[in-house]
Amino acid sequence: MNDLDPEKVGWLEPWSPVKNQQHAAWLERELKKEVVRGHVLFGRAAMAVAVRADQDDVLFQISDPTQLAVVHLTWAARADRPPWPSTSLFKDMSEFVQSRMNADHDEFAG
């Protein structure tokens, strides 16, 4: 599972894939609104892949270089200063699953 294909992931709660383009576009617009010059994601294309049900965390596929980012969206009326929104980067889906999704699932499941 070293590629970035979300269809190959066995999603665990609280994570689930973004299922429709409208929802993805809404999340992508919010990310673009929140990320300003100086943020690690500024100027990089992003595609919403999954959401965490119990928090405002969104998994994005990022370009240049291709990698994944979990971003805690703030939903603020205006952009914050870096490092907000908080962002964790992953080289591939396998790293995300092993170091983030599995831990989030264990925490969520209690």
C-alpha positions as CSV (number, residue, x, y, z in Angstrom):
1,M,0.0,0.0,0.0
2,N,2.8,2.4,-0.8
3,D,0.7,4.3,-3.4
4,L,-1.8,7.0,-2.6
5,D,-4.9,5.2,-3.8
6,P,-7.7,5.7,-1.2
7,E,-9.8,2.9,-2.8
8,K,-7.2,0.4,-1.5
9,V,-7.4,1.5,2.2
10,G,-9.4,-0.4,4.8
11,W,-10.7,2.7,6.5
12,L,-11.0,2.5,10.3
13,E,-13.2,4.8,12.4
14,P,-13.1,7.7,12.9
15,W,-11.7,8.0,9.3
16,S,-13.8,7.6,6.2
17,P,-13.2,8.5,2.6
18,V,-14.7,11.6,1.0
19,K,-17.4,10.1,-1.1
20,N,-18.6,12.9,-3.4
21,Q,-17.0,15.7,-5.4
22,Q,-19.0,18.5,-3.8
23,H,-17.8,17.6,-0.3
24,A,-14.2,17.3,-1.6
25,A,-14.5,20.7,-3.3
26,W,-15.9,22.3,-0.2
27,L,-13.0,21.0,1.9
28,E,-10.4,22.0,-0.7
29,R,-11.8,25.5,-0.8
30,E,-11.6,25.8,3.0
31,L,-8.0,24.6,2.9
32,K,-7.0,27.1,0.3
33,K,-8.7,29.9,2.3
34,E,-6.8,28.9,5.5
35,V,-3.3,28.4,4.1
36,V,-1.2,31.5,3.6
37,R,2.3,32.3,2.5
38,G,4.8,30.6,4.9
39,H,2.6,27.5,5.5
40,V,4.1,24.2,4.4
41,L,1.1,23.7,2.0
42,F,1.0,27.2,0.5
43,G,0.9,27.1,-3.3
44,R,0.5,23.3,-3.5
45,A,-2.5,21.6,-5.1
46,A,-4.6,19.6,-2.7
47,M,-7.3,16.9,-3.1
48,A,-9.5,15.9,-0.2
49,V,-9.2,12.2,0.4
50,A,-10.8,11.4,3.8
51,V,-12.2,13.0,6.9
52,R,-12.1,12.3,10.6
53,A,-15.6,12.1,12.0
54,D,-14.8,13.3,15.6
55,Q,-12.5,16.2,14.7
56,D,-11.9,18.8,12.0
57,D,-9.1,16.7,10.5
58,V,-9.0,16.1,6.8
59,L,-6.6,14.0,4.8
60,F,-5.4,15.7,1.6
61,Q,-3.3,14.4,-1.2
62,I,-0.8,17.1,-2.0
63,S,1.3,17.7,-5.1
64,D,4.9,18.9,-5.6
65,P,6.1,16.5,-4.2
66,T,3.2,14.0,-4.0
67,Q,2.5,13.1,-0.4
68,L,-0.4,13.1,2.1
69,A,-1.2,15.7,4.7
70,V,-3.6,15.6,7.7
71,V,-4.8,19.2,8.2
72,H,-6.8,20.3,11.2
73,L,-9.0,22.9,9.6
74,T,-9.8,25.9,11.8
75,W,-12.9,27.2,10.0
76,A,-11.9,30.7,11.0
77,A,-13.4,33.6,9.2
78,R,-10.0,34.6,7.9
79,A,-6.6,32.9,7.4
80,D,-4.5,32.3,10.5
81,R,-0.7,32.6,10.7
82,P,1.5,29.6,10.1
83,P,1.9,27.0,11.4
84,W,-1.9,27.1,11.5
85,P,-3.8,25.2,10.3
86,S,-1.8,22.4,12.0
87,T,-0.5,19.9,9.4
88,S,1.2,16.5,9.6
89,L,2.8,15.2,6.4
90,F,3.1,11.6,5.3
91,K,5.2,10.2,2.4
92,D,2.5,7.7,1.4
93,M,-0.8,5.9,2.4
94,S,1.1,3.2,4.2
95,E,2.8,5.7,6.5
96,F,-0.5,7.5,7.1
97,V,-2.3,4.2,8.0
98,Q,0.5,2.9,10.3
99,S,1.4,6.1,12.1
100,R,-1.9,8.0,12.2
101,M,-5.1,6.1,11.2
102,N,-4.4,3.1,13.4
103,A,-3.6,5.2,16.4
104,D,-6.6,7.4,15.8
105,H,-8.8,4.3,15.6
106,D,-7.4,2.9,18.9
107,E,-8.0,6.2,20.6
108,F,-11.5,6.4,19.2
109,A,-12.5,2.8,20.0
110,G,-11.3,3.3,23.6
